[in-house]
Amino acid sequence: MLDLTPWRNAPAWHIAFSGGLDSTVLLHLLAHYARNHPAPPLHAIHIHHGLQAAADAWPSHCEKICAELGVELSVVHVHVAPGASLEQAARQARYSAFAQALGAGEVLFTGQHREDQAETLLFRLLRGAGLRGLTAMPAQRELAHGILARPLLSIARKQLLDYAHANGLRWIEDPSNSDTAFARNYLRSEIFPRLHERWPQAGQNLARCAEHLGEAQDLLDELARDDLAKAGEGAALPWAGLDSLDLAVLAGLSPARQRNALQYWLSRRTRLPDTRHWAGWADLRDAAAHAQPIWRLADGQLLRSHARIWWVSGDWLRPVHGELAWQVPGSALALPNNGSVQLAPGQTLENLHIAYRQGGETLDIPGRGRRDLKRLLNELQVPHFVRPRLPLLYCGKRLLAVANLPELGQADCQLHWQPPTNAQGLS
């Protein structure tokens, strides 16, 4: 039933084991394969969401099944953040736990089948999703440092049910699956049975449609990569670890190609905005040259500075303030929310501290005399949002150097800054 060849050389296999029909069949198939073929070590993960009382008994059931099959099991308790969509919040908590469990190159198997593919397409159609949202769930994709694989996608649920009965498998029936207040449950229990009565191949045909849409999206992704290759040229501040694009290159594309390129670029960094929020891109793109517009997205912000747009997230969005005395200048100094700094080797200055811009700072530049720091940063085209974070090295009240800008410091006094991470949430 399964072709596991693509993943046989992984360091380890994991399975998302809820105890339901789909994951029980998948676990049985994987365990049988591992007993009869060379395979990576197999490990099951059960996520306890804590959303219903019935779920408290499921870890015990999963432990028994795994013990019978000789498979190690981990039970992970997660916190589901409250919000408008309980389903979405539970999914985010679940996949965050999976991502933490995966090592480099390891594989996580999940049990989605053909009807899941069809339901996903219909569900997203009813929500008005664009092409990217309508594409098929891929057979595999990256997850953290590993791979998420869905080997059952081409298999109908009836085949899984027949297999389970033929092999005497036991599984959990989640009572929440009958609650039609959840959109997917409503589609599964109320809509799809009627569709299959009229069109018996509805599930198969919808799944195939999702695959066709996926091929179309692949072509648009190729176009996006070409457009982004041009827009990514001339990137500034490589030491900052920030991603940026040339605004003029993007603005020169048609509106549809602009959105396509940005959707591809942003999809690897944040949850994509819906149609209503794309007005934020127009505001960012069309703002006056001296303006400093911000497009706030789910997991970060797009900023505009010096004719480029910049993606900023993680610690870059957290405030920095105050002064830090440097007791041991020869070692690295951690900066709250702002990475760390270190003096170039061999420098033995004393009475040093790190501070941030307050306005009005001046700096002695060899051969140029005393200069206003704001003007110097303008000359070097340092983006406006980077300037408040730049560590400044002082000896007493005298400004000696600006981090990572060798032009703004004495030759024998260079400050090296390791900026904060620009990490984003799970997308």
C-alpha positions as CSV (number, residue, x, y, z in Angstrom):
1,M,0.0,0.0,0.0
2,L,2.9,2.4,0.7
3,D,6.0,3.4,-1.2
4,L,8.4,4.5,1.5
5,T,11.5,4.5,-0.8
6,P,12.0,8.3,-0.8
7,W,12.5,8.4,2.9
8,R,14.5,5.1,3.6
9,N,17.8,7.0,4.1
10,A,16.5,9.4,6.8
11,P,18.2,9.4,10.2
12,A,14.9,8.6,11.9
13,W,11.1,8.2,11.2
14,H,8.4,9.8,13.4
15,I,4.7,9.4,13.1
16,A,2.0,11.8,14.3
17,F,-0.1,9.2,16.2
18,S,-3.5,10.5,17.3
19,G,-4.9,7.0,17.8
20,G,-7.6,7.6,15.2
21,L,-8.2,5.4,12.2
22,D,-5.8,7.1,9.8
23,S,-2.8,7.3,12.0
24,T,-3.4,3.8,13.4
25,V,-3.3,2.3,9.9
26,L,-0.3,4.3,9.1
27,L,1.5,3.2,12.2
28,H,0.7,-0.4,11.5
29,L,2.0,-0.1,8.0
30,L,5.2,1.6,9.1
31,A,5.9,-0.9,11.9
32,H,5.3,-3.8,9.5
33,Y,7.6,-2.3,7.0
34,A,10.3,-1.7,9.6
35,R,10.2,-5.3,10.7
36,N,10.7,-6.6,7.1
37,H,13.0,-4.1,5.5
38,P,16.0,-2.0,6.4
39,A,14.5,1.2,7.8
40,P,15.3,4.1,10.1
41,P,14.3,3.8,13.8
42,L,10.5,4.5,14.2
43,H,9.1,6.7,16.9
44,A,5.5,7.8,17.5
45,I,4.4,11.2,18.9
46,H,1.0,11.7,20.5
47,I,-0.1,15.3,20.9
48,H,-2.4,16.0,23.9
49,H,-4.2,19.3,23.2
50,G,-6.2,19.3,26.5
51,L,-9.3,20.5,24.8
52,Q,-11.8,17.8,25.9
53,A,-12.1,15.4,28.8
54,A,-12.3,12.3,26.6
55,A,-8.7,13.0,25.3
56,D,-7.2,12.2,28.8
57,A,-7.7,8.5,28.1
58,W,-6.1,8.6,24.6
59,P,-2.4,8.5,25.7
60,S,-3.0,5.2,27.5
61,H,-4.7,3.7,24.4
62,C,-1.8,4.9,22.2
63,E,0.8,3.5,24.6
64,K,-0.9,0.0,24.4
65,I,-0.9,0.1,20.6
66,C,2.7,1.2,20.4
67,A,3.8,-1.4,22.9
68,E,2.1,-4.1,20.9
69,L,4.0,-3.0,17.8
70,G,7.3,-2.4,19.5
71,V,7.3,1.3,18.7
72,E,8.6,4.0,21.2
73,L,6.0,6.6,22.0
74,S,6.3,10.2,23.3
75,V,3.2,12.0,24.7
76,V,3.5,15.8,24.3
77,H,1.1,18.2,26.1
78,V,0.6,21.5,24.3
79,H,-1.2,24.7,25.1
80,V,-3.8,25.8,22.5
81,A,-4.0,29.6,22.5
82,P,-7.5,31.0,22.6
83,G,-8.7,32.8,19.4
84,A,-11.3,33.0,16.7
85,S,-10.4,29.6,15.2
86,L,-9.9,26.8,17.7
87,E,-9.0,24.4,14.8
88,Q,-6.3,26.7,13.6
89,A,-4.8,27.3,17.0
90,A,-4.7,23.6,17.8
91,R,-3.0,22.9,14.4
92,Q,-0.4,25.6,15.2
93,A,0.3,24.1,18.6
94,R,0.5,20.6,17.2
95,Y,2.9,21.4,14.4
96,S,5.1,23.5,16.6
97,A,5.5,20.5,18.8
98,F,6.3,18.3,15.8
99,A,8.9,20.8,14.6
100,Q,10.7,20.7,17.9
101,A,10.8,16.9,17.8
102,L,12.4,16.7,14.4
103,G,16.1,16.5,14.0
104,A,18.0,17.4,10.9
105,G,16.8,15.3,7.9
106,E,14.3,13.3,10.0
107,V,10.9,12.5,8.7
108,L,7.5,13.0,10.3
109,F,4.7,10.9,8.7
110,T,1.1,12.1,9.0
111,G,-2.0,10.2,8.0
112,Q,-4.0,12.6,5.6
113,H,-5.7,10.6,2.9
114,R,-7.5,11.3,-0.4
115,E,-10.8,12.5,1.2
116,D,-8.8,14.9,3.4
117,Q,-7.3,16.4,0.2
118,A,-10.8,16.8,-1.3
119,E,-12.2,18.3,1.9
120,T,-9.4,20.8,2.1
121,L,-10.0,22.0,-1.5
122,L,-13.7,22.5,-0.9
123,F,-13.2,24.1,2.4
124,R,-10.8,26.6,1.0
125,L,-13.0,27.3,-2.0
126,L,-15.8,28.3,0.3
127,R,-13.4,30.6,2.1
128,G,-12.5,32.3,-1.1
129,A,-8.9,31.2,-1.1
130,G,-6.6,32.1,-4.0
131,L,-4.6,29.7,-6.1
132,R,-1.9,29.2,-3.5
133,G,-4.5,28.2,-0.9
134,L,-6.3,25.8,-3.3
135,T,-3.3,23.8,-4.2
136,A,-3.0,20.2,-3.1
137,M,-1.4,19.2,0.1
138,P,2.1,18.1,-1.0
139,A,3.2,14.5,-0.5
140,Q,6.1,16.1,1.4
141,R,7.4,19.4,2.5
142,E,10.0,20.9,4.8
143,L,9.2,21.1,8.5
144,A,11.8,22.8,10.7
145,H,15.1,20.9,10.0
146,G,13.3,17.8,8.8
147,I,10.6,16.6,6.4
148,L,6.8,16.2,6.7
149,A,5.6,13.3,4.6
150,R,2.0,12.3,3.7
151,P,2.2,8.8,2.2
152,L,-1.5,8.1,2.3
153,L,-2.7,11.0,0.1
154,S,-3.6,8.9,-2.9
155,I,-5.5,6.3,-0.8
156,A,-9.2,6.5,-0.1
157,R,-10.5,6.4,3.5
158,K,-12.5,3.2,2.6
159,Q,-9.3,1.4,1.8
160,L,-7.9,2.4,5.2
161,L,-11.1,1.2,6.9
162,D,-10.9,-2.1,5.0
163,Y,-7.3,-2.6,6.0
164,A,-8.0,-1.8,9.7
165,H,-10.8,-4.4,9.8
166,A,-8.8,-7.0,8.0
167,N,-5.9,-6.6,10.5
168,G,-8.1,-6.4,13.6
169,L,-6.9,-2.9,14.4
170,R,-8.4,-0.8,17.3
171,W,-8.6,3.0,17.1
172,I,-10.1,6.0,18.8
173,E,-13.3,7.7,17.6
174,D,-12.9,11.4,18.5
175,P,-16.3,12.6,19.8
176,S,-15.5,16.1,18.5
177,N,-15.5,14.8,14.9
178,S,-19.3,14.6,15.1
179,D,-19.6,18.3,16.1
180,T,-20.8,20.0,13.0
181,A,-20.1,23.4,14.5
182,F,-16.6,22.8,13.1
183,A,-16.5,23.6,9.4
184,R,-14.5,20.6,8.4
185,N,-16.8,18.2,10.3
186,Y,-19.8,19.8,8.7
187,L,-18.4,19.2,5.2
188,R,-17.4,15.6,6.1
189,S,-20.7,14.5,7.7
190,E,-23.3,16.7,5.9
191,I,-21.9,17.7,2.5
192,F,-19.6,15.0,1.2
193,P,-22.1,12.1,1.7
194,R,-24.6,14.0,-0.5
195,L,-21.9,14.8,-3.1
196,H,-20.9,11.1,-3.3
197,E,-24.5,10.1,-3.7
198,R,-24.8,12.2,-6.8
199,W,-21.1,11.9,-8.0
200,P,-19.5,8.8,-6.6
201,Q,-16.1,9.9,-7.8
202,A,-16.4,13.4,-6.2
203,G,-13.6,12.8,-3.7
204,Q,-11.2,11.4,-6.3
205,N,-12.0,14.2,-8.8
206,L,-11.6,17.0,-6.3
207,A,-8.3,15.6,-5.1
208,R,-7.1,15.4,-8.8
209,C,-8.3,19.0,-9.3
210,A,-6.1,20.1,-6.3
211,E,-3.1,18.4,-8.0
212,H,-3.8,20.3,-11.2
213,L,-4.0,23.6,-9.2
214,G,-0.7,22.6,-7.6
215,E,1.0,22.3,-11.0
216,A,-0.3,25.8,-12.0
217,Q,1.1,27.2,-8.7
218,D,4.4,25.6,-9.4
219,L,4.6,27.6,-12.7
220,L,3.8,30.8,-10.8
221,D,6.4,30.0,-8.3
222,E,9.0,29.7,-11.1
223,L,8.0,33.1,-12.3
224,A,8.2,34.5,-8.8
225,R,11.7,33.1,-8.3
226,D,12.8,34.8,-11.5
227,D,11.3,38.1,-10.4
228,L,12.8,37.9,-6.9
229,A,16.2,37.1,-8.2
230,K,16.3,40.5,-9.9
231,A,14.7,42.3,-6.9
232,G,17.2,40.7,-4.5
233,E,20.2,42.2,-6.2
234,G,22.2,45.0,-4.6
235,A,21.2,43.9,-1.0
236,A,22.7,46.2,1.6
237,L,23.9,45.4,5.2
238,P,24.8,41.7,4.7
239,W,25.9,41.6,8.4
240,A,22.5,42.5,9.6
241,G,20.9,39.2,8.4
242,L,17.9,41.0,7.0
243,D,16.1,40.1,3.8
244,S,15.3,43.0,1.4
245,L,14.1,43.6,-2.1
246,D,14.6,46.4,-4.6
247,L,11.3,48.4,-4.6
248,A,11.8,49.8,-8.1
249,V,12.2,46.3,-9.6
250,L,9.0,45.1,-7.9
251,A,7.1,48.3,-8.8
252,G,8.1,47.7,-12.4
253,L,6.1,44.5,-12.6
254,S,2.4,44.2,-13.3
255,P,0.2,44.3,-10.1
256,A,-0.5,40.6,-10.5
257,R,3.2,39.7,-10.8
258,Q,4.0,42.0,-7.8
259,R,1.5,40.0,-5.7
260,N,2.7,36.7,-7.0
261,A,6.4,37.5,-6.2
262,L,5.5,38.9,-2.7
263,Q,3.3,35.9,-1.9
264,Y,6.1,33.5,-2.7
265,W,8.6,35.6,-0.7
266,L,6.3,36.1,2.3
267,S,5.0,32.6,2.4
268,R,8.4,31.5,3.7
269,R,8.3,34.1,6.4
270,T,4.8,34.6,7.6
271,R,1.2,33.6,7.3
272,L,-0.1,35.3,4.1
273,P,-2.5,38.2,4.4
274,D,-6.0,37.8,3.0
275,T,-7.3,39.9,0.1
276,R,-8.5,42.8,2.2
277,H,-5.0,43.3,3.8
278,W,-3.2,43.5,0.5
279,A,-4.0,47.2,0.5
280,G,-1.1,47.4,2.9
281,W,1.3,46.6,0.0
282,A,-0.1,49.4,-2.1
283,D,0.4,51.9,0.8
284,L,3.9,50.7,1.3
285,R,4.8,50.8,-2.4
286,D,3.2,54.2,-3.2
287,A,4.2,56.2,-0.2
288,A,6.3,59.3,-0.7
289,A,10.0,58.8,-1.0
290,H,10.8,60.3,2.4
291,A,8.0,58.4,4.2
292,Q,8.6,55.4,6.5
293,P,5.5,53.2,5.9
294,I,5.0,49.9,7.7
295,W,3.0,46.9,6.6
296,R,2.2,44.8,9.6
297,L,1.7,41.1,9.0
298,A,1.0,38.1,11.2
299,D,4.6,37.2,12.0
300,G,6.5,40.4,11.3
301,Q,6.6,43.6,9.3
302,L,7.6,44.9,5.9
303,L,9.4,48.3,6.2
304,R,10.6,50.6,3.5
305,S,13.9,52.4,3.6
306,H,16.5,53.6,0.9
307,A,14.4,52.3,-2.0
308,R,14.2,48.8,-0.6
309,I,11.6,46.9,1.3
310,W,12.8,44.9,4.4
311,W,11.4,42.0,6.3
312,V,11.7,42.5,10.0
313,S,10.6,40.0,12.7
314,G,11.7,38.3,15.9
315,D,14.0,40.3,18.2
316,W,14.2,43.1,15.7
317,L,10.7,44.1,16.8
318,R,11.5,44.2,20.5
319,P,12.7,47.5,22.1
320,V,16.2,48.3,23.1
321,H,17.1,50.9,25.7
322,G,19.5,52.0,28.4
323,E,23.2,51.7,28.8
324,L,25.4,48.7,29.6
325,A,28.8,49.0,31.3
326,W,31.4,46.7,29.8
327,Q,33.3,45.1,32.7
328,V,35.4,42.8,30.6
329,P,35.9,44.3,27.1
330,G,37.8,41.3,25.9
331,S,34.7,39.2,26.0
332,A,31.4,39.4,24.2
333,L,28.7,41.5,25.8
334,A,25.1,40.3,25.5
335,L,22.6,43.1,24.6
336,P,19.0,42.6,25.7
337,N,16.8,41.9,22.6
338,N,19.7,43.0,20.4
339,G,22.3,40.3,20.0
340,S,25.8,40.9,21.3
341,V,28.9,43.0,20.7
342,Q,32.7,42.4,21.0
343,L,35.8,44.6,20.5
344,A,38.3,43.7,17.9
345,P,41.1,41.5,19.3
346,G,44.0,43.2,21.0
347,Q,42.1,46.3,22.2
348,T,42.4,47.0,26.0
349,L,40.3,50.1,26.5
350,E,38.8,50.8,29.9
351,N,35.7,52.6,31.4
352,L,33.6,51.5,28.4
353,H,29.9,51.3,28.0
354,I,27.4,50.6,25.2
355,A,24.5,53.0,24.6
356,Y,22.0,53.8,21.8
357,R,21.2,56.9,19.9
358,Q,19.4,59.7,21.7
359,G,20.0,62.4,19.1
360,G,22.7,65.0,18.7
361,E,25.6,62.6,18.9
362,T,28.9,63.6,17.3
363,L,32.0,61.5,16.4
364,D,35.6,62.3,15.6
365,I,36.5,61.0,12.2
366,P,40.2,60.8,11.2
367,G,40.9,63.4,8.6
368,R,37.5,64.9,8.8
369,G,37.2,66.2,12.3
370,R,34.1,66.1,14.5
371,R,30.9,65.2,12.5
372,D,27.3,64.8,13.3
373,L,26.4,61.1,13.6
374,K,23.0,61.5,11.9
375,R,24.7,62.9,8.8
376,L,27.3,60.2,8.8
377,L,24.6,57.5,8.9
378,N,22.8,59.2,6.1
379,E,26.0,59.2,4.0
380,L,26.3,55.4,4.6
381,Q,22.6,54.9,3.8
382,V,21.9,53.0,7.0
383,P,18.2,52.1,7.0
384,H,16.2,54.3,9.4
385,F,14.9,51.3,11.5
386,V,18.5,49.9,12.0
387,R,19.8,53.2,13.5
388,P,18.1,53.0,16.9
389,R,19.5,49.5,17.4
390,L,23.1,50.3,16.4
391,P,25.3,49.8,19.5
392,L,27.4,52.9,20.2
393,L,30.7,52.5,22.1
394,Y,31.5,55.2,24.6
395,C,34.5,55.8,26.9
396,G,33.0,58.0,29.5
397,K,31.0,60.6,27.5
398,R,33.1,60.3,24.4
399,L,31.7,58.4,21.5
400,L,34.4,56.1,20.1
401,A,32.8,53.9,17.5
402,V,29.5,52.7,15.9
403,A,29.1,49.0,15.6
404,N,29.9,47.2,12.3
405,L,30.7,50.5,10.5
406,P,34.5,50.7,10.4
407,E,34.3,54.2,8.8
408,L,32.7,55.4,12.1
409,G,35.5,54.7,14.5
410,Q,39.2,54.9,15.1
411,A,41.3,52.2,13.4
412,D,42.3,50.9,16.8
413,C,38.8,50.9,18.1
414,Q,36.4,48.7,16.1
415,L,33.2,47.3,17.6
416,H,31.7,44.1,16.1
417,W,28.0,43.5,16.5
418,Q,26.2,40.2,16.1
419,P,22.6,41.5,15.4
420,P,19.5,39.8,16.9
421,T,17.8,37.0,15.1
422,N,15.3,37.8,12.4
423,A,13.4,34.5,13.0
424,Q,9.7,34.3,12.3
425,G,6.9,32.1,13.5
426,L,5.8,28.7,12.0
427,S,4.2,29.2,8.6
